[in-house]
Amino acid sequence: MARDRGTAEGMERVAAIEVKPVAGHIGAEITGVDLAADLDEAVVAAIRAAVLRWKVVFFRDQRLDHAGHVAFARRFGSLVVLPRRGKASPPDFPEVETTADRLELGGRFGMDHDEWLRRRRHTLLRGWHCDHGARVDPPAATILRAETVPPYGGDTTWSNLAAAYAGLSAPMREFVSGLRAEHRLGVGYQPRPGDDAYVRHLLDHQVATLHPLVRVHPETGERILYVNGYYVEQIADLSRAESQALLDLLLDQAVRPEYTVRFRWEPRSVAFWDNRATIHLAPSDNAHLDHPRIMHRVMVAGEVPVGVDGKASEAIVGSEAGRW
């Protein structure tokens, strides 16, 4: 793909767009493109290349509606249609999931938003996740657009799991490359005393998969430290104590500040990330603000992960590929 390297330092011009990195290992801002337009193949290829290189890319001031959002996402593959969405999601666009923070979660399962977060994310690393990582075929990519955001706070942070793997010592890289881990919906949730509606929900909709701890990226060939705090239950074949100690070490490695980028949302901003090579952290600094944060998400369907040994992930429960 032809590249014009005569632009400003740190910026690449690819096809008709400009790609400007915003952090050392992850993240770039793309300008010069209208995502609602009928994009030619060269522009689509350039955006795909930027996502693969920088793991997450950002666009500002995009005039996308639900139909345009879906049409843009389809340029990168088939789309995920979830069997269940929240009440705020648009009924006429099954590919679009709307998150409205407290408006959406308030009152669900008999808890307000703050209590649900306290029980769900009771450690500092629990919030880090890839989207739907308990599936046997997690989404390949997520495209998230902002409709309404608070005037301050509400940032999202992403981490580059390829860089995190490369940053391990050689003996540790070799050791973890042969391991697999159980990813399960509801890991670490602390139940309420007595009857707990969320526990009943988890039991009724359980999803769990045995994924390689190091997956090989199907497009770049990179090795990805496939770990997160939200879904990972246990490293297979290790004792509980060994598993917990190793998970703590790997999660600390995965979210080291130098592997991360933080994005300040504005209305009509769009973030497009490789869900196979990143984990992200939704904000927790805006719950006390009297401002809604309404976002719309579309996900590109992914493949079953494959480890360094060539073995694919295995569904344990509720996660048959393409049917969850």
N, C-alpha and C positions, 0 to 999 in steps of 0.2 A: 504494500500500500504506500503510495507516494506521500511524503511528508515535506512540508515547507518548514525548514529549521531557521529561517531568517527572521522569525518573530522575536518578541522580547524574551529575555533570558527566563528560562523556566517554563516557557509556554510553547506548545506545539500547535501547528495548524494542520489539521487532517481533513481532507476533502474540503467542505465549506465551513467547518467549525473550528473553534479554538478550544484547546484543552489546557487548562492551567492547573498544575498540581498545587495543593494547598497544605500538604504535610509530607514528611519525609518518606513514609512507607505506604500511605493510604490516602485516598481522597483527591478529587480534582473537580474544578468547576468548568462547565462547558458553556460557551457562549456562541452566538451566531446561528442559533437554530430555533425554529418555532415548532414545538412538538405536536401542535395541532395541525400542521400542514401535511401535505402528501409528500413525505420524505423520499428522496431517491435512494437507491441501494447503496451508493457510496457513503451517504450520511449515516444510514443505519449501520453499515459496516464499521464506520469510524466510531460511532457511539459504543457498539459492541466491543471494539478493541480497547476503548478507554475504560470500560467497565472491567474487562479482564485484566488490564494493566494496573488500574488504580483501585479496584475492588468496589468503590462507591464513587458515583459522580453526582454532581449537583447542578440543577438548572434554576434560574431565577425568572420570575415574572412570566410564567407560562399560562396561557389562556385555555386550559383544558377543562372540559366538562366530563361527565362520566363516559359518554360515547367516545370522545377523543382519547381519553385515558386508556380505554379498552383497545381502541384501534392502534394506538402507539405500542402498547404492550404486545399485541399480536405480531408485530414485526419481528419479535425476538423468540417466538415459539407459541405453543398452545398454552392456554391459561388454566389455572387452578380454579375450580368451582367448589367451594366449601359446602358440606351438607348442612351446616348450621352457621348463621350469621346473627349479629346483634340487631336490635330493633331499629337502629339508626341507619342501617345499610339500605341502599336503594333497591326496591323490589324488582324493578325492570332491568337491572344490570346484575345478574348473579355472580359475575366475576369481580365485582367491586365490594370490598368490605370497608365499612365506615367505622372509625373509632372516634368516640366522643368523650373519652376519659371519664370524668365523674358522671356525666350525663348518661353514659352507657352502663357503667358498672355500679352506680349507686343503687342500692336496694337489692341487687342480685344476691341470691343465696342467703338472704337475711342479714347481709353485712353492708355497711357503707364502703366506699372506695378505700378509705384509709385503713380500715381494719383488714380488708381483703389483701391489700399490699403488705401489711405487717405480717400476716400469716403466710403469705406466698413468698415474700422476699425477706426472710428474717436474717440472712447473712448479706454481707456487702456484695458478694459476687453472684447471688442468686438471680438477679435481674438480667444478666448477660445471656443472650440466646441467639440462635438462628431461628428463622420463622419455621414453625411446624417441624422441628427437628426430631420429634418422636415418630414421624412417618417413616416408612421404609423408603419412600421416594420424596424427600423434602424438596420444596420448590427450588428451582435453579436461581431465580432472581426475584426481587421485590421492587416494585415501583410505587413510591408513596408520594402523594401530593398533599399540600397543606391548603385547607380552605380558610380556617380561622385559627389564629395562634395568639397567645398572650403577648403583650407588648415587651415583656422580658421573661426569661426563664423558658423552660420547655425544650431545651436543646436535646438532640439525639447524638450519641457517640457510637462509632464503629471501630472495630479492631481487625487487623489483617492477620488471619490465621496461617497464611503461608509464611509471612515474616516471622511469626511467633515460632513456628516449627523450625525454620532455618536458624533462629537464634538460640536454640537448644545446643548443648554440647553434643559432639559426635556420638559418644556412648549412650546418651539419653535418647537421641534421635533413633538409634538402632534399637534400643529397648522398647520404646513406645510404638514403633512401627509394626511390631508383631502382636499388639494387643487389640482387644475389642471391648466396647463398653455398651451397657444397656442404657438407652434413652427412653424415658417414660414420662407420659403426661402426668403432671401433678407432683413431681419429685420434690420432696422437702416441705410440702405444705404442712403446717401445724394446725391440726383440727381444733375446732371449738369444743368445749366440754358438752357432753350429751350429744343429741342429734345434730348433725352437720350436713346441710343441704349440699355444700360443695363436695364433700366426700362422696355423697350419693351420686352426684353428677360425674365425678371421676370414675367411680365404679361402673356406672352405666355407659360411659363413653371412653373406656380405657384404650390407650394406644401405646405400644412399646415395640422397640426395634433394637437389635444388636448391630451396632455400626462399628466399622473399624475406627480405632482411635486416631489413626492417620489415614486419610483418604487421598487418593490420587485425583487431581482435578481433571475432568474428562476433556477439557479444551486446552488447558495450558500445560498439563503434565506436572504441575507443581504438587508437592506434598503438603497437605493441609492438616494442622493440628485440630482434629475434629472434636472439640470439647466445648462445653458451655455449662453454666451454672443452673440453667432453668430446667433442663431435661435429663442430664446425665445422672443415672441412679447408681451404677457400680461398674467398675472395671472387671470384666470377666476373668475368672481363674485366680484372682487375688483375694486375699482375706479382706474383711471389712476394714480393718485397720490399715492394711497396705493400700487398699483402694482409696480410702479417704486421704491419706497422706499424699499419694501421687496425684489425685485430682486437685488437691489444694495447690500443689506445686505447679501443675499444668495450667490451672486457671489463673494463678498469679502471673505466669509467663504469658498467657494469651492476652491479657489486658494491660501489659506494661505500657506506660504512657507513650513511649516512642513508637508503638505499633498502632496508635489510635488517631482518630480525627473526630472533631466535634463540630456540629453544624447548627448555626443559628437560623431557625426557620423564619420565613416571612410568608404572608399570604401569597399563594400561587407558586411557591417554591416546590420543586420536585427532587427527590432523591431516588437514585436507581442503583441498587447494589447487588453484588454477586453473593447470593445466600449460601453458596457452597464454600466460600472462602473467607467469610466474615462472621462475626457475632456483633450484636449491637445492644445498646442499653437505652431503653426508653427513659424519659425524664422523670424525676421524682421531686423536682424543686418547684412545681407549679400547682400542686394540689391545694395550697392555701390561697391561691390567687383567684379573684373573682372574675376569671376570664375563661371561656371555653377554649378547648384545643381540639379542633375537628379535622381529622385527616382521612384520606381515602387511599386504600391499598389494593393493588392488583398484583398477583403473583404469577410468574411464568413457571410452567410445570418442569419438574426436574427428573433426573434419572436415579436409579438405585446406586448409592455410593459403592465404590470398589476400593479395597485396601491395597497396600503395597504388595501383598502376596497374591493379588489378583482375585481374592474372594469378595463376593458381594455381601451387602448387608442382608440380614435375615429378619423377617417379621416375626414378632413374638405373639402379639395380640392386636387385633383391630387396625392393622396397618398394611393390608394387601395393596401392592403397588397399583396405582391408578384408580382405586376404588374407595379409598378412605374418605 
